[in-house]
């Protein structure tokens, strides 16, 4: 077949395994000839893997009965809807049934991935500054988590807990306050037995609910972030995307529960 120019859409098709078989060789050649697009493909694949890790088990959850009723057209406002609407609603609600449970079922988090790059960039900058500091990575150590979180909560105006990530192999080193564009954020650092460090960055954010992953164009650690109910949180690390996703999900669960924001 004749060579053609590929686009971002083809990158997504390839990642999802939907690129036609007879185009794959030309697509790979195109990636090799376009380093920028190859880098973008790798970033998209990493994001896909990270988000997949966050949704482990969620995609198999049944659609709630009230939503199933809408799909079947059992609500008064929808009975007269044409067949095409019901098909579109079914597709939308099936996605909602899976993705709407993001990190423990946080309803309504629907902003596009990457909408809060600024917060993620600040969290990565803080991680790079302090996670690699061998002498004084934290201001208050983690030997007394209640004291640490009380100190951080008072200075950020947020009700905070220090997530227990021991089941993920990480122990709390401690925390510190970091500047964040005229605001103050809490940074909690964790380390595993091999010396890998991750950070949990929390700040008061009044923006719309959102979630996503972010990596600097120059590479480096990955950030998984969310915003909800005035809280903004970013988990940063260099773990494999799926593993970082599991850690982020566990941290999110505990932060939400600690803040009294858990939902049924």
Helices and strands as residue ranges (DSSP letters): H 8-15, G 21-23, H 24-33, H 35-54, H 65-71, G 76-78, H 83-99, H 102-105, H 117-130, E 140-141, H 145-156, G 166-168, E 171-180, E 183-191, E 197-204, E 210-215, E 222-228, E 231-237, H 241-258
